[in-house]
Amino acid sequence: MSPLFPKPIPHGLQSVALRRGILGAHRKHVERTLLFIGASLSLVIFGLSPQPHFSATGPLSKDQVLYLLNNCVSSKVVARIVRQRKIDFQLTAEVESDLRQAGATDELLSALREVAPKWGKIWVTTAPDARVYLDDDLKGQANAQGALVIENVSPGAHKLRASLTGERQPEQQVMVSPGQATATEVRVGVLASGGLAGDPGGGKGELSGAIARTHDELVALAHKVDRDYFDIDLRRKNERQEVGKVTVELEGTDTERSVFSVNIDFDGKRHEHKHRAVNTPVYFYVQGASSALELVVTTLGKDSISGFLITPRGFFSPAIPQRVRVGGGEASARLIFRSQPDYPQQAKIARVQGMVKLQAIIDKDGTIQQLNLMSGHPLLVKAAMDAVWRWRYKPMLIGTHQVEVITEIDVSFALPL
């Protein structure tokens, strides 16, 4: 018996292992395997504590998962354990490499991704080259455009401040949600006397900010930081979208790793951006712009992305149309309230079902302004229109301007089986 586990394996664990056919290999190897399977399961059942330290409850650390793999516990068993116990670390590329070297299978890595804690991110906009502190820890220095992304932030309330002089500045509280990005502006300016803006005495800085977690809040933030926000919505591979002098083309996505690849065309050249993370700005410079432009992808799907192209205020100076045409899929993605139609009784009796296709004009505030029938059975049309009149959409923006939308809407009627 290995001295690592002074207690014998409970008979019940051996029986489980036998039923799963583990004893098909050499007996000595099987006994060793059973020892480690019994030990790993005993971490949950009996609270045994081999090195590194294991508690009877709570999430597993990276070292604990590696320990199990390095001591002949199969990936299948480890996957079952982590699904029960969860983990307290992020599955970064470096960690994944370490786990694969220890024998982790795709099944185990998939289980680890499922149970990994959902950290958040903070996009900070502040003075160029300002040092940014989160909970009094220096997280980095803003770039020449005054931007910094703080990764892997635990959910909850945090204190954020920025400094150009090294002196301690007032703090603001930032709430971070699991798996989401929070945008915040941290202002700090220097006066000619060496003091900081908002403080005639020159000893303390002014730190004020606005946090954006939704589309509308991001637009409001754009007004404060003198930037224009343009919606980006690409629904399939190789689809292109033009915004002013810039064209964005989706090359592909990897939903497991939450990364995407795009090509951005401007100034007569193509610029490739591979394997970029969601909610992390892609910076690029366009001739004539006073500062960098940013592409921020906030939502990622299979071969689809949506987010914002952020530019200096008025850089594109587009001629804002009063009305734009969008596809039905894009319009559906902007729905914020949808009422289901009542199935007409006459249509039920006549066993009528099918699709009613409508052309809709959506007002700037997201309400339905006009509906026109394109096709559909007469018994179903009124019910479809009555329902759609109550629908509400997220306003469509070009830059920071709301515009009307013309689109097509399909309303489906299906009789119960």
MIVEXVO-910975 format. One record per residue (C-alpha): residue number from 1; residue in three letters; x, y, z. Coordinates in Angstrom, 2 decimals. Each point is the difference from the previous one (the first is absolute). Layout:
# MIVEXVO-910975
<tilum NUM; ALA; <X; Y; Z>> ...
END
This chain:
# MIVEXVO-910975
<tilum 1; MET; <0.00; 0.00; 0.00>> <tilum 2; SER; <1.41; 3.40; -0.98>> <tilum 3; PRO; <1.01; 2.08; 3.05>> <tilum 4; LEU; <-1.68; 3.01; -1.66>> <tilum 5; PHE; <-3.42; -1.43; 0.88>> <tilum 6; PRO; <0.19; -1.69; 3.44>> <tilum 7; LYS; <-3.64; -1.07; -0.06>> <tilum 8; PRO; <-1.20; -2.86; -2.25>> <tilum 9; ILE; <-2.39; 0.85; -2.80>> <tilum 10; PRO; <-3.62; -0.52; 1.12>> <tilum 11; HIS; <-1.47; -3.19; -1.39>> <tilum 12; GLY; <-2.76; 1.94; -1.72>> <tilum 13; LEU; <2.49; 1.97; -2.11>> <tilum 14; GLN; <1.74; -3.19; -1.10>> <tilum 15; SER; <-3.36; -1.44; -1.04>> <tilum 16; VAL; <-0.79; 3.07; -2.07>> <tilum 17; ALA; <3.35; -0.24; -1.72>> <tilum 18; LEU; <-0.44; -3.73; -0.70>> <tilum 19; ARG; <-3.43; 0.60; -1.54>> <tilum 20; ARG; <1.52; 2.60; -2.34>> <tilum 21; GLY; <2.40; -2.60; -1.35>> <tilum 22; ILE; <3.22; 1.52; 1.33>> <tilum 23; LEU; <1.42; -3.46; 0.84>> <tilum 24; GLY; <0.51; -0.84; -3.65>> <tilum 25; ALA; <3.69; 1.03; 0.20>> <tilum 26; HIS; <2.93; -1.41; 1.93>> <tilum 27; ARG; <-1.00; -0.54; 3.66>> <tilum 28; LYS; <2.87; 1.98; 1.49>> <tilum 29; HIS; <-0.74; 3.01; -2.20>> <tilum 30; VAL; <-3.70; -0.32; 0.76>> <tilum 31; GLU; <0.60; 0.00; 3.74>> <tilum 32; ARG; <2.02; 3.18; -0.31>> <tilum 33; THR; <-2.70; 1.61; -2.11>> <tilum 34; LEU; <-2.67; -0.99; 2.52>> <tilum 35; LEU; <2.05; 1.55; 2.76>> <tilum 36; PHE; <0.04; 3.38; -1.68>> <tilum 37; ILE; <-3.64; -0.13; -1.11>> <tilum 38; GLY; <-1.00; -0.93; 3.53>> <tilum 39; ALA; <2.17; 2.78; 1.39>> <tilum 40; SER; <-1.40; 2.63; -2.34>> <tilum 41; LEU; <-3.59; -0.96; 0.72>> <tilum 42; SER; <0.82; -0.14; 3.69>> <tilum 43; LEU; <0.90; 3.67; -0.20>> <tilum 44; VAL; <-3.71; 0.59; -0.41>> <tilum 45; ILE; <-1.27; -2.81; 2.21>> <tilum 46; PHE; <2.49; -0.21; 2.87>> <tilum 47; GLY; <1.99; 3.22; -0.21>> <tilum 48; LEU; <3.42; -1.67; -0.23>> <tilum 49; SER; <2.86; 2.47; -0.44>> <tilum 50; PRO; <2.95; -1.14; -2.14>> <tilum 51; GLN; <2.38; 2.68; -1.35>> <tilum 52; PRO; <-0.89; 2.54; -1.29>> <tilum 53; HIS; <-2.57; 0.70; 2.69>> <tilum 54; PHE; <-3.51; -1.20; -0.87>> <tilum 55; SER; <-3.08; 1.07; 1.92>> <tilum 56; ALA; <-3.19; -2.02; 0.10>> <tilum 57; THR; <-1.96; 2.77; -1.70>> <tilum 58; GLY; <0.63; 3.02; -2.19>> <tilum 59; PRO; <1.50; 0.53; -3.45>> <tilum 60; LEU; <3.22; -1.68; -1.12>> <tilum 61; SER; <3.16; 1.94; -0.83>> <tilum 62; LYS; <2.14; -0.50; -3.10>> <tilum 63; ASP; <2.66; -1.77; 2.12>> <tilum 64; GLN; <-2.59; -2.42; 1.34>> <tilum 65; VAL; <-1.27; -0.89; -3.48>> <tilum 66; LEU; <3.58; -0.48; -1.22>> <tilum 67; TYR; <0.75; -2.15; 3.05>> <tilum 68; LEU; <-2.85; -2.36; -0.80>> <tilum 69; LEU; <1.00; -0.30; -3.65>> <tilum 70; ASN; <3.68; -0.55; 0.83>> <tilum 71; ASN; <-0.95; -2.82; 2.38>> <tilum 72; CYS; <-1.84; -2.19; -2.48>> <tilum 73; VAL; <-3.53; 1.23; 0.65>> <tilum 74; SER; <-1.75; -0.13; -3.35>> <tilum 75; SER; <-1.28; 3.14; -1.71>> <tilum 76; LYS; <-3.51; -1.46; 0.09>> <tilum 77; VAL; <0.09; -0.29; 3.79>> <tilum 78; VAL; <1.54; 3.45; 0.41>> <tilum 79; ALA; <-2.72; 1.46; -2.26>> <tilum 80; ARG; <-2.64; -1.51; 2.27>> <tilum 81; ILE; <1.69; 1.46; 3.07>> <tilum 82; VAL; <0.35; 3.53; -1.40>> <tilum 83; ARG; <-3.64; 0.03; -1.09>> <tilum 84; GLN; <-0.92; -0.73; 3.62>> <tilum 85; ARG; <2.53; 2.28; 1.66>> <tilum 86; LYS; <0.62; 2.75; -2.63>> <tilum 87; ILE; <3.41; 1.72; -0.35>> <tilum 88; ASP; <1.48; 3.30; 1.15>> <tilum 89; PHE; <2.24; 0.79; -2.99>> <tilum 90; GLN; <-0.32; 1.17; -3.59>> <tilum 91; LEU; <0.73; -2.37; -2.87>> <tilum 92; THR; <2.56; 2.15; -1.81>> <tilum 93; ALA; <2.09; -1.25; -2.92>> <tilum 94; GLU; <2.97; -0.52; 2.36>> <tilum 95; VAL; <-2.07; -1.95; 2.52>> <tilum 96; GLU; <-1.55; -2.10; -2.76>> <tilum 97; SER; <3.48; -0.87; -1.26>> <tilum 98; ASP; <1.06; -1.13; 3.49>> <tilum 99; LEU; <-3.12; -2.15; 0.33>> <tilum 100; ARG; <0.48; -1.63; -3.40>> <tilum 101; GLN; <3.58; -0.86; 0.92>> <tilum 102; ALA; <-1.37; -1.69; 3.11>> <tilum 103; GLY; <-2.38; -2.08; -2.15>> <tilum 104; ALA; <-3.20; 2.06; -0.05>> <tilum 105; THR; <-2.42; -1.02; -2.74>> <tilum 106; ASP; <-2.38; 2.22; -1.98>> <tilum 107; GLU; <-2.84; -1.30; 2.19>> <tilum 108; LEU; <1.75; 1.23; 3.16>> <tilum 109; LEU; <0.90; 3.37; -1.52>> <tilum 110; SER; <-3.62; 0.45; -1.07>> <tilum 111; ALA; <-1.13; -0.75; 3.57>> <tilum 112; LEU; <2.51; 2.51; 1.36>> <tilum 113; ARG; <-1.30; 2.70; -2.35>> <tilum 114; GLU; <-3.56; -0.69; 1.17>> <tilum 115; VAL; <0.81; 0.48; 3.68>> <tilum 116; ALA; <2.70; 2.69; -0.20>> <tilum 117; PRO; <-0.90; 3.16; 1.94>> <tilum 118; LYS; <-1.45; 2.74; -2.18>> <tilum 119; TRP; <2.32; 2.95; 0.57>> <tilum 120; GLY; <-0.81; 3.43; -1.35>> <tilum 121; LYS; <1.99; 2.72; -1.75>> <tilum 122; ILE; <0.27; 3.75; 0.40>> <tilum 123; TRP; <0.60; 2.34; -2.94>> <tilum 124; VAL; <1.61; 3.12; 1.37>> <tilum 125; THR; <0.06; 3.31; -1.84>> <tilum 126; THR; <2.26; 2.54; 1.70>> <tilum 127; ALA; <2.87; 2.41; -0.68>> <tilum 128; PRO; <2.75; -1.28; -2.33>> <tilum 129; ASP; <2.79; -1.77; 1.90>> <tilum 130; ALA; <-1.89; 0.18; 3.31>> <tilum 131; ARG; <0.65; -2.79; 2.48>> <tilum 132; VAL; <-3.17; -1.90; 0.90>> <tilum 133; TYR; <-0.56; -1.66; 3.37>> <tilum 134; LEU; <-2.67; -2.58; 0.88>> <tilum 135; ASP; <-0.49; -0.60; 3.73>> <tilum 136; ASP; <3.37; 1.75; 0.54>> <tilum 137; ASP; <1.83; -2.43; -2.33>> <tilum 138; LEU; <1.70; 1.56; -3.02>> <tilum 139; LYS; <-1.58; -1.63; -3.06>> <tilum 140; GLY; <1.93; 1.80; -2.68>> <tilum 141; GLN; <0.45; 3.23; -1.89>> <tilum 142; ALA; <-2.47; 1.39; -2.52>> <tilum 143; ASN; <1.22; 0.15; -3.58>> <tilum 144; ALA; <0.48; 3.13; -2.08>> <tilum 145; GLN; <-3.77; 0.12; -0.59>> <tilum 146; GLY; <-0.76; -0.26; 3.72>> <tilum 147; ALA; <-1.36; -3.55; -0.19>> <tilum 148; LEU; <0.69; -3.01; 2.21>> <tilum 149; VAL; <-1.79; -3.34; 0.32>> <tilum 150; ILE; <0.15; -1.75; 3.39>> <tilum 151; GLU; <-0.56; -3.74; -0.46>> <tilum 152; ASN; <-1.15; -2.75; 2.40>> <tilum 153; VAL; <-1.76; 2.19; 2.57>> <tilum 154; SER; <-2.06; -1.85; 2.59>> <tilum 155; PRO; <-3.72; 0.87; 0.07>> <tilum 156; GLY; <-1.12; 2.57; 2.54>> <tilum 157; ALA; <0.94; 3.50; 1.14>> <tilum 158; HIS; <3.50; 1.35; -0.60>> <tilum 159; LYS; <1.77; 3.32; 0.56>> <tilum 160; LEU; <1.60; 1.66; -3.02>> <tilum 161; ARG; <2.28; 3.02; -0.26>> <tilum 162; ALA; <2.50; 1.53; -2.41>> <tilum 163; SER; <3.05; 2.20; 0.50>> <tilum 164; LEU; <2.44; 1.95; -2.12>> <tilum 165; THR; <2.16; 1.28; 2.85>> <tilum 166; GLY; <0.31; -3.08; 2.17>> <tilum 167; GLU; <-2.00; 1.65; 2.79>> <tilum 168; ARG; <-3.06; -1.78; 1.30>> <tilum 169; GLN; <-3.21; 1.16; -1.68>> <tilum 170; PRO; <-3.66; -0.33; 1.03>> <tilum 171; GLU; <-1.55; -3.37; -0.77>> <tilum 172; GLN; <-3.22; -0.95; -1.71>> <tilum 173; GLN; <-1.90; -3.24; 0.44>> <tilum 174; VAL; <-0.45; -2.31; -2.97>> <tilum 175; MET; <-2.40; -2.95; -0.08>> <tilum 176; VAL; <1.17; -2.96; -2.08>> <tilum 177; SER; <-2.47; -2.65; -1.17>> <tilum 178; PRO; <0.99; -3.64; -0.68>> <tilum 179; GLY; <1.10; -0.58; -3.58>> <tilum 180; GLN; <-0.67; 3.61; -1.05>> <tilum 181; ALA; <2.03; 3.09; -0.80>> <tilum 182; THR; <-0.51; 3.29; 1.82>> <tilum 183; ALA; <1.05; 3.24; -1.70>> <tilum 184; THR; <0.96; 2.92; 2.22>> <tilum 185; GLU; <1.58; 3.39; -0.49>> <tilum 186; VAL; <2.59; 1.19; 2.53>> <tilum 187; ARG; <0.97; 3.62; -0.46>> <tilum 188; VAL; <3.14; 1.54; 1.39>> <tilum 189; GLY; <1.60; 3.17; -1.43>> <tilum 190; VAL; <3.08; 2.08; 0.78>> <tilum 191; LEU; <-0.06; 3.81; 0.41>> <tilum 192; ALA; <2.86; 2.28; -1.00>> <tilum 193; SER; <0.80; 0.53; 3.68>> <tilum 194; GLY; <0.55; -3.70; 0.44>> <tilum 195; GLY; <-3.30; -0.56; 1.76>> <tilum 196; LEU; <-2.83; -2.13; -1.35>> <tilum 197; ALA; <-3.14; 1.13; -1.79>> <tilum 198; GLY; <-2.88; 0.70; 2.31>> <tilum 199; ASP; <2.33; 0.74; 2.92>> <tilum 200; PRO; <1.20; 3.60; 0.14>> <tilum 201; GLY; <2.18; -0.88; 2.95>> <tilum 202; GLY; <1.94; -2.46; -2.08>> <tilum 203; GLY; <0.09; -2.90; 2.43>> <tilum 204; LYS; <-2.85; -2.28; -0.94>> <tilum 205; GLY; <-1.27; -1.11; -3.34>> <tilum 206; GLU; <-3.46; -0.14; -1.45>> <tilum 207; LEU; <-1.14; -3.48; -0.91>> <tilum 208; SER; <-3.45; -0.31; -1.48>> <tilum 209; GLY; <-1.44; -2.75; -2.11>> <tilum 210; ALA; <-2.97; -1.53; -1.73>> <tilum 211; ILE; <-0.48; -3.74; -0.26>> <tilum 212; ALA; <-1.60; -1.57; -3.07>> <tilum 213; ARG; <-1.40; -3.53; -0.02>> <tilum 214; THR; <-2.65; 0.28; -2.74>> <tilum 215; HIS; <-0.21; 1.30; -3.56>> <tilum 216; ASP; <-1.77; 3.20; 1.02>> <tilum 217; GLU; <2.45; 0.66; 2.85>> <tilum 218; LEU; <2.93; -0.42; -2.39>> <tilum 219; VAL; <-1.53; 2.63; -2.27>> <tilum 220; ALA; <-0.40; 2.32; 2.98>> <tilum 221; LEU; <3.65; -0.61; 0.87>> <tilum 222; ALA; <0.97; 0.85; -3.57>> <tilum 223; HIS; <-1.44; 3.48; 0.50>> <tilum 224; LYS; <2.13; 0.47; 3.11>> <tilum 225; VAL; <3.28; -1.18; -1.48>> <tilum 226; ASP; <-0.46; 1.75; -3.37>> <tilum 227; ARG; <-0.25; -3.19; -2.06>> <tilum 228; ASP; <-2.48; -1.33; -2.57>> <tilum 229; TYR; <-1.30; -3.56; 0.25>> <tilum 230; PHE; <-1.07; -1.91; -3.13>> <tilum 231; ASP; <-1.82; -3.35; 0.22>> <tilum 232; ILE; <1.87; -2.98; -1.49>> <tilum 233; ASP; <-2.07; -3.10; -0.76>> <tilum 234; LEU; <1.46; -2.79; -2.17>> <tilum 235; ARG; <-2.12; -3.15; -0.25>> <tilum 236; ARG; <2.11; -2.33; -2.13>> <tilum 237; LYS; <3.58; -0.73; -0.98>> <tilum 238; ASN; <1.48; 2.41; -2.59>> <tilum 239; GLU; <-2.86; 2.47; 0.45>> <tilum 240; ARG; <1.16; 3.62; -0.28>> <tilum 241; GLN; <-1.29; 3.21; 1.53>> <tilum 242; GLU; <1.09; 3.50; -0.98>> <tilum 243; VAL; <0.13; 2.89; 2.43>> <tilum 244; GLY; <1.34; 3.17; -1.58>> <tilum 245; LYS; <3.54; -0.69; -1.26>> <tilum 246; VAL; <0.23; -3.34; 1.82>> <tilum 247; THR; <-1.21; -3.45; -1.08>> <tilum 248; VAL; <-0.17; -2.84; 2.52>> <tilum 249; GLU; <-0.09; -3.59; -1.29>> <tilum 250; LEU; <-0.62; -3.03; 2.23>> <tilum 251; GLU; <2.50; -2.76; -0.65>> <tilum 252; GLY; <-1.19; -2.42; 2.68>> <tilum 253; THR; <-0.70; -0.67; 3.69>> <tilum 254; ASP; <0.96; -2.54; 2.65>> <tilum 255; THR; <-2.83; -0.13; 2.53>> <tilum 256; GLU; <1.84; -2.37; 2.36>> <tilum 257; ARG; <2.87; 2.45; 0.41>> <tilum 258; SER; <-2.20; 3.11; -0.39>> <tilum 259; VAL; <2.23; 1.42; -2.74>> <tilum 260; PHE; <-0.63; 1.32; -3.50>> <tilum 261; SER; <2.02; 0.95; -3.09>> <tilum 262; VAL; <-0.78; 3.00; -2.20>> <tilum 263; ASN; <1.49; 1.90; -2.91>> <tilum 264; ILE; <-0.20; 3.79; 0.20>> <tilum 265; ASP; <0.46; 1.93; -3.25>> <tilum 266; PHE; <0.92; 3.69; 0.05>> <tilum 267; ASP; <2.41; 2.40; -1.73>> <tilum 268; GLY; <0.16; -2.41; -2.95>> <tilum 269; LYS; <1.46; -2.86; 2.04>> <tilum 270; ARG; <-1.28; -3.16; 1.73>> <tilum 271; HIS; <0.92; -0.60; 3.62>> <tilum 272; GLU; <-0.50; -3.48; 1.49>> <tilum 273; HIS; <-0.88; -0.43; 3.67>> <tilum 274; LYS; <0.11; -3.65; 1.07>> <tilum 275; HIS; <-1.39; -1.66; 3.11>> <tilum 276; ARG; <-1.12; 3.15; 1.79>> <tilum 277; ALA; <-1.89; -0.32; 3.28>> <tilum 278; VAL; <-3.58; 1.10; 0.54>> <tilum 279; ASN; <-0.38; 3.33; 1.86>> <tilum 280; THR; <3.63; 0.93; -0.69>> <tilum 281; PRO; <0.47; 3.04; -2.26>> <tilum 282; VAL; <1.83; -0.40; -3.34>> <tilum 283; TYR; <1.82; 3.30; -0.57>> <tilum 284; PHE; <0.99; 1.32; -3.43>> <tilum 285; TYR; <0.93; 3.34; -1.51>> <tilum 286; VAL; <-1.69; 1.52; -3.05>> <tilum 287; GLN; <1.60; 2.86; -1.91>> <tilum 288; GLY; <-1.38; 3.33; 1.16>> <tilum 289; ALA; <-1.41; -1.26; 3.33>> <tilum 290; SER; <1.01; 1.90; 3.12>> <tilum 291; SER; <0.27; -3.25; 2.00>> <tilum 292; ALA; <-0.32; -3.75; -0.45>> <tilum 293; LEU; <-3.22; -1.65; -1.11>> <tilum 294; GLU; <-1.24; -3.01; 1.94>> <tilum 295; LEU; <-1.91; -3.14; -0.96>> <tilum 296; VAL; <-1.66; -1.57; 3.04>> <tilum 297; VAL; <-1.86; -3.30; -0.42>> <tilum 298; THR; <-2.46; -0.53; 2.85>> <tilum 299; THR; <-1.91; -3.06; -1.26>> <tilum 300; LEU; <1.41; -3.04; -1.77>> <tilum 301; GLY; <-1.76; -2.99; -1.58>> <tilum 302; LYS; <0.77; -2.65; -2.55>> <tilum 303; ASP; <1.34; 2.05; -2.92>> <tilum 304; SER; <-1.70; 3.16; 1.28>> <tilum 305; ILE; <1.04; 3.06; 1.99>> <tilum 306; SER; <-1.57; 3.25; 1.15>> <tilum 307; GLY; <1.37; 3.02; 1.78>> <tilum 308; PHE; <1.19; 3.54; -0.74>> <tilum 309; LEU; <2.43; 1.93; -2.14>> <tilum 310; ILE; <1.09; 2.97; 2.11>> <tilum 311; THR; <1.43; 3.10; -1.70>> <tilum 312; PRO; <0.99; 3.54; 0.95>> <tilum 313; ARG; <-3.10; 2.20; 0.09>> <tilum 314; GLY; <-1.00; 1.10; -3.50>> <tilum 315; PHE; <2.93; -1.72; -1.75>> <tilum 316; PHE; <-2.15; -1.64; -2.67>> <tilum 317; SER; <-2.56; 2.83; -0.09>> <tilum 318; PRO; <-2.48; -2.27; -1.75>> <tilum 319; ALA; <-3.12; 1.27; -1.68>> <tilum 320; ILE; <-2.48; -1.46; 2.45>> <tilum 321; PRO; <-2.94; -1.63; -1.82>> <tilum 322; GLN; <-3.45; 0.33; 1.47>> <tilum 323; ARG; <-0.76; -3.67; -0.63>> <tilum 324; VAL; <2.11; -3.14; -0.55>> <tilum 325; ARG; <-0.93; -3.48; -1.23>> <tilum 326; VAL; <1.13; -3.01; 2.05>> <tilum 327; GLY; <-0.57; -3.72; -0.38>> <tilum 328; GLY; <-2.58; -1.88; 2.01>> <tilum 329; GLY; <2.67; -1.84; 1.98>> <tilum 330; GLU; <1.74; 3.19; 1.09>> <tilum 331; ALA; <-3.33; 1.59; 0.92>> <tilum 332; SER; <-0.99; -3.06; 2.06>> <tilum 333; ALA; <3.25; 0.28; 1.96>> <tilum 334; ARG; <-1.03; 3.53; 1.02>> <tilum 335; LEU; <-3.41; -1.04; 1.40>> <tilum 336; ILE; <-0.49; 0.90; 3.66>> <tilum 337; PHE; <-3.72; -0.87; 0.25>> <tilum 338; ARG; <-1.92; -2.53; -2.07>> <tilum 339; SER; <-3.64; -0.97; 0.49>> <tilum 340; GLN; <-1.25; -3.30; -1.41>> <tilum 341; PRO; <-3.05; 0.13; -2.29>> <tilum 342; ASP; <-3.33; -1.51; 1.04>> <tilum 343; TYR; <-0.91; -2.85; -2.31>> <tilum 344; PRO; <-3.33; 0.97; -1.68>> <tilum 345; GLN; <-2.79; -2.44; 0.82>> <tilum 346; GLN; <-1.22; -0.09; -3.61>> <tilum 347; ALA; <3.50; -0.91; -1.17>> <tilum 348; LYS; <0.10; -2.84; 2.55>> <tilum 349; ILE; <-3.34; -1.37; -1.20>> <tilum 350; ALA; <1.10; 0.23; -3.64>> <tilum 351; ARG; <3.40; -1.57; 0.91>> <tilum 352; VAL; <1.82; 2.98; -1.52>> <tilum 353; GLN; <3.64; 0.52; 0.90>> <tilum 354; GLY; <3.08; 1.56; -1.54>> <tilum 355; MET; <2.01; 3.22; -0.17>> <tilum 356; VAL; <-1.11; 3.62; -0.18>> <tilum 357; LYS; <2.70; 2.26; -1.49>> <tilum 358; LEU; <-0.15; 3.70; 0.85>> <tilum 359; GLN; <2.05; 3.03; -0.97>> <tilum 360; ALA; <0.54; 2.25; 3.02>> <tilum 361; ILE; <1.27; 3.51; 0.53>> <tilum 362; ILE; <1.47; 0.37; 3.47>> <tilum 363; ASP; <0.09; 3.49; 1.48>> <tilum 364; LYS; <3.13; 1.57; 1.52>> <tilum 365; ASP; <-1.19; -0.90; 3.49>> <tilum 366; GLY; <-0.43; -3.69; -0.91>> <tilum 367; THR; <-3.80; -0.05; -0.35>> <tilum 368; ILE; <-1.84; -1.27; -3.07>> <tilum 369; GLN; <-0.92; 2.94; -2.24>> <tilum 370; GLN; <-1.52; -1.81; -3.00>> <tilum 371; LEU; <-0.88; -3.57; -1.09>> <tilum 372; ASN; <-0.66; -1.21; -3.54>> <tilum 373; LEU; <-1.13; -3.51; -0.98>> <tilum 374; MET; <2.31; -1.85; -2.37>> <tilum 375; SER; <-1.54; -3.48; 0.16>> <tilum 376; GLY; <-2.07; -2.25; 2.25>> <tilum 377; HIS; <-3.37; -1.72; 0.40>> <tilum 378; PRO; <-2.87; 2.50; 0.52>> <tilum 379; LEU; <-1.16; -1.84; 3.16>> <tilum 380; LEU; <3.42; 0.56; 1.62>> <tilum 381; VAL; <0.90; 3.53; -1.10>> <tilum 382; LYS; <-1.91; 2.04; 2.61>> <tilum 383; ALA; <1.30; -2.08; 2.92>> <tilum 384; ALA; <3.56; 0.35; -1.27>> <tilum 385; MET; <-0.27; 3.78; -0.38>> <tilum 386; ASP; <-1.67; 0.43; 3.39>> <tilum 387; ALA; <2.95; -1.76; 1.64>> <tilum 388; VAL; <2.75; 1.79; -1.94>> <tilum 389; TRP; <-1.43; 3.45; 0.72>> <tilum 390; ARG; <0.96; -0.61; 3.67>> <tilum 391; TRP; <3.61; -1.00; -0.73>> <tilum 392; ARG; <2.81; 2.26; 1.17>> <tilum 393; TYR; <3.57; 0.22; -1.37>> <tilum 394; LYS; <3.30; 1.40; 1.15>> <tilum 395; PRO; <0.44; 3.32; -1.86>> <tilum 396; MET; <2.30; -0.20; -3.04>> <tilum 397; LEU; <3.02; 2.28; 0.18>> <tilum 398; ILE; <2.32; 1.43; -2.65>> <tilum 399; GLY; <2.74; 1.56; 2.05>> <tilum 400; THR; <-2.01; 1.50; 2.84>> <tilum 401; HIS; <-3.05; 0.79; -2.19>> <tilum 402; GLN; <-3.21; -2.03; 0.17>> <tilum 403; VAL; <-1.54; -0.88; -3.36>> <tilum 404; GLU; <-3.14; -1.71; -1.26>> <tilum 405; VAL; <0.22; -3.59; -1.21>> <tilum 406; ILE; <-1.80; -1.84; -2.78>> <tilum 407; THR; <0.03; -3.78; 0.26>> <tilum 408; GLU; <-2.01; -3.16; -0.59>> <tilum 409; ILE; <-1.69; -2.00; 2.75>> <tilum 410; ASP; <-1.19; -3.60; -0.15>> <tilum 411; VAL; <-2.77; -1.14; 2.37>> <tilum 412; SER; <-0.51; -3.74; 0.15>> <tilum 413; PHE; <-3.24; -1.83; 0.83>> <tilum 414; ALA; <0.12; -3.75; 0.67>> <tilum 415; LEU; <-2.86; -2.21; 1.15>> <tilum 416; PRO; <0.71; -2.29; 2.97>> <tilum 417; LEU; <0.68; -3.62; -0.90>> 
END
